Amino acid sequence: MIIGKTLFDEFNLTEGEKLTYIFTNFSPSGISLTPTLKRFKTIGHFTSGLNAYDKAYGFTDIES
């Protein structure tokens, strides 16, 4: 996973560290909200030129 430089710096990350992301899934009935945890290994960072993007986005491949 690569994440924005601002976020990378704010969390004092180094390449190879792992981040845990929480994804939420709504059940078809709409009554329950189920969290799914996924760990990603950071392999680097990017700079888009827009600080708002650099502190909000991370990218990974579709197989992850």
All heavy atoms as an XYZ file, in Angstrom:
508
protein
N       0.828     -1.152      0.000
C       0.000      0.000      0.000
C       0.885      1.232      0.000
O       1.927      1.257      0.651
C      -0.887     -0.023      1.246
C      -1.422      1.305      1.651
S      -2.648      1.219      2.923
C      -4.062      1.517      1.915
N       0.482      2.234     -0.743
C       1.141      3.535     -0.679
C       0.124      4.532     -0.126
O      -1.063      4.428     -0.402
C       1.704      4.001     -2.036
C       0.619      4.122     -3.087
C       2.800      3.083     -2.516
C       1.070      4.787     -4.366
N       0.591      5.442      0.692
C      -0.293      6.459      1.252
C       0.314      7.831      1.022
O       1.500      7.953      0.717
C      -0.571      6.235      2.753
C       0.687      6.356      3.580
C      -1.232      4.901      2.996
C       0.414      6.344      5.068
N      -0.520      8.851      1.162
C      -0.068     10.219      0.963
C       1.047     10.613      1.912
O       1.093     10.168      3.062
N       1.948     11.433      1.439
C       3.123     11.850      2.214
C       2.729     12.520      3.523
O       3.338     12.266      4.567
C       3.977     12.804      1.365
C       5.153     13.423      2.090
C       6.379     12.571      1.985
C       7.623     13.322      2.412
N       8.044     13.032      3.764
N       1.715     13.362      3.520
C       1.302     14.054      4.743
C       0.843     13.053      5.792
O       1.220     13.140      6.963
C       0.181     15.061      4.442
O       0.616     15.953      3.415
C      -0.182     15.869      5.672
N       0.035     12.082      5.395
C      -0.444     11.046      6.306
C       0.725     10.180      6.792
O       0.815      9.842      7.966
C      -1.481     10.194      5.585
C      -2.428      9.352      6.409
C      -3.187     10.195      7.406
C      -3.399      8.623      5.501
N       1.596      9.843      5.873
C       2.787      9.053      6.186
C       3.610      9.742      7.282
O       4.038      9.117      8.244
C       3.611      8.885      4.902
C       4.701      7.859      4.950
C       4.422      6.525      4.713
C       6.005      8.227      5.212
C       5.440      5.576      4.727
C       7.025      7.298      5.230
C       6.733      5.960      4.997
N       3.795     11.055      7.138
C       4.573     11.823      8.110
C       3.822     12.003      9.433
O       4.427     11.919     10.500
C       4.948     13.189      7.537
C       5.961     13.089      6.412
O       6.629     12.038      6.291
O       6.075     14.060      5.636
N       2.515     12.247      9.369
C       1.726     12.455     10.594
C       1.747     11.229     11.500
O       1.749     11.354     12.720
C       0.284     12.823     10.257
C       0.104     14.263      9.858
C      -1.341     14.628      9.595
O      -2.258     13.877      9.991
O      -1.545     15.692      8.983
N       1.748     10.043     10.904
C       1.773      8.803     11.680
C       3.192      8.308     11.946
O       3.384      7.238     12.518
C       0.969      7.711     10.989
C      -0.515      7.928     11.050
C      -1.274      7.859      9.902
C      -1.148      8.179     12.250
C      -2.645      8.044      9.945
C      -2.518      8.368     12.307
C      -3.269      8.305     11.156
N       4.194      9.072     11.516
C       5.607      8.696     11.686
C       5.869      7.271     11.195
O       6.495      6.466     11.874
C       6.042      8.837     13.150
C       6.008     10.259     13.625
O       6.415     11.163     12.907
N       5.493     10.475     14.820
N       5.382      6.970      9.998
C       5.518      5.625      9.435
C       6.868      5.449      8.757
O       7.511      6.412      8.355
C       4.413      5.371      8.414
C       2.996      5.332      8.955
C       2.001      5.262      7.810
C       2.817      4.155      9.883
N       7.249      4.206      8.628
C       8.402      3.835      7.818
C       7.922      2.755      6.852
O       6.912      2.096      7.100
C       9.561      3.282      8.676
O       9.095      2.160      9.417
C      10.084      4.337      9.624
N       8.632      2.594      5.773
C       8.260      1.548      4.814
C       8.330      0.190      5.485
O       9.244     -0.089      6.253
C       9.161      1.610      3.585
C       8.911      2.851      2.753
C       9.753      2.882      1.493
O      10.341      1.859      1.127
O       9.809      3.958      0.883
N       7.335     -0.635      5.215
C       7.290     -1.964      5.798
C       6.379     -2.060      7.014
O       6.033     -3.155      7.435
N       5.996     -0.923      7.595
C       5.079     -0.959      8.739
C       3.687     -1.353      8.267
O       3.328     -1.149      7.115
C       5.011      0.400      9.429
C       6.201      0.677     10.311
C       5.985      1.869     11.200
O       5.197      1.755     12.151
O       6.610      2.903     10.916
N       2.907     -1.904      9.186
C       1.559     -2.340      8.842
C       0.522     -1.382      9.402
O       0.672     -0.871     10.507
C       1.312     -3.747      9.363
C       2.178     -4.754      8.642
C       1.766     -6.158      8.931
C       2.642     -7.079      8.092
N       2.261     -8.442      8.210
N      -0.514     -1.141      8.599
C      -1.653     -0.319      8.996
C      -2.884     -1.201      9.015
O      -3.034     -2.098      8.189
C      -1.894      0.802      7.982
C      -0.812      1.844      7.822
C      -1.160      2.777      6.666
C      -0.672      2.638      9.095
N      -3.784     -0.952      9.947
C      -5.051     -1.674      9.985
C      -6.154     -0.716      9.567
O      -6.312      0.354     10.161
C      -5.336     -2.212     11.403
O      -4.268     -3.067     11.788
C      -6.637     -2.989     11.438
N      -6.900     -1.103      8.543
C      -8.029     -0.323      8.063
C      -9.310     -1.016      8.497
O      -9.381     -2.238      8.537
C      -8.007     -0.228      6.539
C      -7.122      0.878      6.005
C      -5.761      0.918      6.267
C      -7.657      1.884      5.226
C      -4.960      1.930      5.791
C      -6.865      2.914      4.731
C      -5.523      2.924      5.021
O      -4.727      3.928      4.536
N     -10.317     -0.230      8.806
C     -11.621     -0.766      9.186
C     -12.613     -0.396      8.087
O     -12.815      0.784      7.784
C     -12.091     -0.194     10.534
C     -11.080     -0.511     11.619
C     -13.477     -0.730     10.885
C     -11.348      0.192     12.933
N     -13.212     -1.423      7.491
C     -14.237     -1.241      6.472
C     -15.576     -1.635      7.071
O     -15.653     -2.577      7.857
C     -13.951     -2.130      5.247
C     -12.631     -1.827      4.598
C     -11.501     -2.550      4.936
C     -12.522     -0.821      3.665
C     -10.276     -2.284      4.348
C     -11.304     -0.538      3.063
C     -10.170     -1.278      3.407
N     -16.623     -0.937      6.711
C     -17.950     -1.280      7.233
C     -18.815     -1.846      6.120
O     -18.758     -1.400      4.976
C     -18.643     -0.057      7.841
O     -18.668      0.991      6.885
C     -17.905      0.430      9.071
N     -19.597     -2.859      6.472
C     -20.513     -3.490      5.529
C     -21.913     -3.459      6.128
O     -22.115     -3.868      7.260
C     -20.128     -4.951      5.282
C     -18.787     -5.089      4.613
O     -18.470     -4.325      3.723
N     -17.992     -6.035      5.050
N     -22.868     -2.966      5.349
C     -24.255     -3.011      5.782
C     -24.846     -4.346      5.372
O     -24.584     -4.846      4.288
C     -25.070     -1.890      5.127
C     -24.779     -0.540      5.701
C     -24.010      0.370      5.008
C     -25.278     -0.176      6.939
C     -23.733      1.616      5.529
C     -25.010      1.068      7.473
C     -24.237      1.966      6.765
N     -25.637     -4.937      6.249
C     -26.314     -6.178      5.890
C     -27.447     -5.836      4.921
O     -27.930     -4.706      4.889
C     -26.876     -6.869      7.134
O     -27.944     -6.119      7.661
N     -27.880     -6.816      4.111
C     -28.968     -6.551      3.166
C     -30.240     -6.026      3.840
O     -30.983     -5.262      3.255
C     -29.215     -7.908      2.515
C     -27.929     -8.636      2.670
C     -27.343     -8.146      3.964
N     -30.472     -6.420      5.068
C     -31.669     -5.947      5.771
C     -31.505     -4.499      6.228
O     -32.485     -3.831      6.543
C     -31.959     -6.839      6.986
O     -30.916     -6.722      7.936
N     -30.271     -4.019      6.283
C     -30.012     -2.646      6.691
C     -30.017     -2.438      8.193
O     -29.907     -1.321      8.673
N     -30.161     -3.532      8.944
C     -30.244     -3.410     10.398
C     -28.872     -3.436     11.058
O     -28.615     -2.698     11.993
C     -31.138     -4.536     10.981
C     -32.559     -4.356     10.470
C     -31.091     -4.539     12.487
C     -33.485     -5.496     10.816
N     -27.974     -4.260     10.566
C     -26.676     -4.383     11.228
C     -25.546     -3.800     10.387
O     -25.607     -3.761      9.168
C     -26.380     -5.849     11.554
O     -26.209     -6.577     10.372
N     -24.545     -3.373     11.084
C     -23.338     -2.826     10.482
C     -22.178     -3.694     10.946
O     -21.894     -3.769     12.132
C     -23.147     -1.382     10.947
C     -21.970     -0.623     10.414
C     -22.118     -0.392      8.919
C     -21.869      0.711     11.123
N     -21.519     -4.374     10.010
C     -20.463     -5.312     10.359
C     -19.101     -4.737      9.960
O     -18.859     -4.486      8.785
C     -20.664     -6.654      9.626
O     -21.984     -7.103      9.860
C     -19.682     -7.677     10.091
N     -18.200     -4.536     10.938
C     -16.862     -4.053     10.579
C     -15.968     -5.192     10.096
O     -16.060     -6.318     10.580
C     -16.335     -3.479     11.889
C     -17.053     -4.214     12.945
C     -18.390     -4.591     12.376
N     -15.141     -4.895      9.123
C     -14.151     -5.842      8.624
C     -12.789     -5.182      8.768
O     -12.593     -4.054      8.323
C     -14.405     -6.175      7.136
O     -15.712     -6.701      7.002
C     -13.390     -7.163      6.615
N     -11.863     -5.871      9.412
C     -10.508     -5.347      9.592
C      -9.587     -5.932      8.536
O      -9.653     -7.119      8.239
C      -9.970     -5.714     10.972
C     -10.745     -5.187     12.166
C     -10.184     -5.765     13.447
C     -10.721     -3.689     12.214
N      -8.736     -5.100      7.976
C      -7.781     -5.550      6.962
C      -6.448     -4.865      7.234
O      -6.398     -3.660      7.454
C      -8.312     -5.167      5.579
C      -7.457     -5.572      4.435
C      -7.793     -6.932      3.946
C      -6.940     -7.227      2.726
N      -6.992     -8.557      2.311
N      -5.370     -5.653      7.243
C      -4.027     -5.107      7.463
C      -3.309     -4.949      6.130
O      -3.369     -5.826      5.281
C      -3.237     -6.018      8.378
C      -3.779     -5.962      9.796
C      -2.865     -6.641     10.746
N      -1.570     -5.971     10.702
C      -0.890     -5.609     11.773
N      -1.350     -5.855     12.946
N       0.269     -5.018     11.659
N      -2.621     -3.832      6.003
C      -1.853     -3.537      4.799
C      -0.433     -3.159      5.199
O      -0.219     -2.478      6.190
C      -2.465     -2.362      4.030
C      -3.820     -2.639      3.470
C      -4.957     -2.269      4.169
C      -3.966     -3.276      2.258
C      -6.212     -2.513      3.662
C      -5.215     -3.524      1.730
C      -6.342     -3.146      2.441
N       0.513     -3.577      4.400
C       1.925     -3.232      4.610
C       2.240     -2.000      3.768
O       1.938     -1.964      2.568
C       2.796     -4.409      4.186
C       4.263     -4.208      4.392
C       4.976     -5.487      4.017
C       6.443     -5.274      3.866
N       7.101     -6.486      3.402
N       2.820     -0.982      4.389
C       3.180      0.220      3.637
C       4.462     -0.042      2.844
O       5.430     -0.576      3.373
C       3.398      1.435      4.565
O       4.412      1.127      5.495
C       2.128      1.822      5.282
N       4.415      0.303      1.579
C       5.612      0.134      0.741
C       6.156      1.470      0.261
O       7.176      1.514     -0.414
C       5.336     -0.796     -0.463
C       4.235     -0.249     -1.341
C       5.025     -2.196      0.005
C       4.109     -0.963     -2.673
N       5.448      2.548      0.608
C       5.929      3.863      0.200
C       4.857      4.918      0.362
O       3.808      4.683      0.937
N       5.159      6.103     -0.154
C       4.217      7.217     -0.081
C       4.225      7.962     -1.400
O       5.099      7.760     -2.241
C       4.552      8.144      1.085
C       5.951      8.683      1.057
N       6.333      9.714      0.254
C       7.052      8.305      1.734
C       7.610      9.967      0.436
N       8.080      9.103      1.341
N       3.224      8.814     -1.585
C       3.129      9.614     -2.802
C       2.869     11.073     -2.433
O       2.398     11.374     -1.345
C       2.011      9.100     -3.730
C       0.629      9.305     -3.178
C      -0.073     10.470     -3.425
C       0.033      8.320     -2.406
C      -1.344     10.662     -2.904
C      -1.238      8.497     -1.891
C      -1.928      9.672     -2.138
N       3.189     11.949     -3.346
C       2.882     13.370     -3.207
C       2.106     13.784     -4.441
O       2.607     13.694     -5.563
C       4.172     14.205     -3.102
O       4.933     13.718     -2.001
C       3.871     15.676     -2.905
N       0.857     14.220     -4.237
C       0.002     14.594     -5.360
C       0.119     16.076     -5.703
O      -0.286     16.489     -6.777
C      -1.463     14.286     -5.021
O      -1.915     15.144     -3.992
N       0.636     16.855     -4.762
C       0.667     18.301     -4.960
C      -0.494     18.985     -4.247
O      -0.515     20.202     -4.137
N      -1.460     18.196     -3.779
C      -2.598     18.727     -3.015
C      -2.568     18.118     -1.624
O      -2.764     16.917     -1.448
C      -3.918     18.388     -3.705
C      -4.128     19.012     -5.086
C      -5.347     18.428     -5.756
C      -4.268     20.519     -4.953
N      -2.323     18.950     -0.630
C      -2.185     18.486      0.739
C      -3.428     17.735      1.215
O      -3.323     16.760      1.954
C      -1.875     19.662      1.668
C      -1.380     19.212      3.011
O      -0.659     18.223      3.101
N      -1.744     19.932      4.043
N      -4.611     18.162      0.789
C      -5.853     17.493      1.200
C      -5.875     16.043      0.727
O      -6.353     15.164      1.446
C      -7.060     18.241      0.655
N      -5.375     15.761     -0.455
C      -5.305     14.384     -0.962
C      -4.225     13.595     -0.219
O      -4.419     12.439      0.126
C      -5.002     14.354     -2.450
C      -6.142     14.741     -3.350
C      -5.930     14.939     -4.705
C      -7.432     14.910     -2.876
C      -6.966     15.301     -5.548
C      -8.468     15.267     -3.705
C      -8.228     15.461     -5.047
O      -9.256     15.808     -5.872
N      -3.094     14.233      0.004
C      -1.966     13.550      0.632
C      -2.247     13.145      2.073
O      -1.608     12.252      2.600
C      -0.710     14.421      0.576
C      -0.203     14.643     -0.839
O      -0.695     13.956     -1.758
O       0.677     15.492     -1.017
N      -3.205     13.804      2.723
C      -3.519     13.431      4.102
C      -4.791     12.585      4.186
O      -5.220     12.242      5.277
C      -3.600     14.651      5.008
C      -4.808     15.494      4.833
C      -4.904     16.756      5.684
C      -4.239     16.722      7.002
N      -4.452     17.934      7.792
N      -5.369     12.197      3.035
C      -6.637     11.463      3.073
C      -6.631     10.144      2.307
O      -7.482      9.305      2.567
C      -7.760     12.351      2.532
N      -5.710      9.940      1.380
C      -5.809      8.781      0.498
C      -4.658      7.793      0.631
O      -3.523      8.170      0.900
C      -5.890      9.228     -0.972
C      -7.187      9.907     -1.303
C      -7.264     11.284     -1.395
C      -8.348      9.158     -1.489
C      -8.460     11.910     -1.672
C      -9.539      9.773     -1.777
C      -9.592     11.151     -1.870
O     -10.786     11.770     -2.147
N      -4.999      6.538      0.417
C      -4.036      5.455      0.332
C      -4.461      4.554     -0.813
O      -5.654      4.459     -1.115
N      -3.528      3.908     -1.456
C      -3.831      3.068     -2.615
C      -3.190      1.701     -2.465
O      -2.093      1.562     -1.934
C      -3.322      3.727     -3.898
C      -3.968      5.044     -4.184
C      -3.348      6.227     -3.819
C      -5.220      5.103     -4.793
C      -3.945      7.449     -4.061
C      -5.818      6.319     -5.041
C      -5.186      7.500     -4.683
N      -3.894      0.704     -2.949
C      -3.400     -0.670     -2.968
C      -3.894     -1.335     -4.244
O      -4.745     -0.786     -4.941
C      -3.861     -1.423     -1.715
O      -3.232     -2.699     -1.689
C      -5.352     -1.581     -1.646
N      -3.382     -2.515     -4.545
C      -3.871     -3.210     -5.737
C      -5.205     -3.897     -5.451
O      -5.599     -4.091     -4.311
C      -2.839     -4.195     -6.286
C      -2.493     -5.301     -5.324
O      -3.190     -5.465     -4.308
O      -1.517     -6.010     -5.587
N      -5.906     -4.233     -6.497
C      -7.260     -4.781     -6.377
C      -7.283     -6.157     -5.716
O      -8.258     -6.518     -5.069
C      -7.945     -4.825     -7.764
C      -9.449     -4.989     -7.635
C      -7.374     -5.916     -8.635
C     -10.170     -3.757     -7.244
N      -6.201     -6.938     -5.800
C      -6.158     -8.253     -5.184
C      -6.116     -8.195     -3.658
O      -6.425     -9.161     -2.984
C      -4.963     -9.072     -5.693
C      -5.169     -9.633     -7.077
C      -4.494     -8.766     -8.127
O      -3.495     -8.100     -7.801
O      -4.974     -8.749     -9.260
N      -5.720     -7.061     -3.113
C      -5.617     -6.951     -1.656
C      -6.980     -6.976     -1.040
O      -7.229     -7.271      0.042
C      -4.911     -5.650     -1.271
O      -3.590     -5.685     -1.727
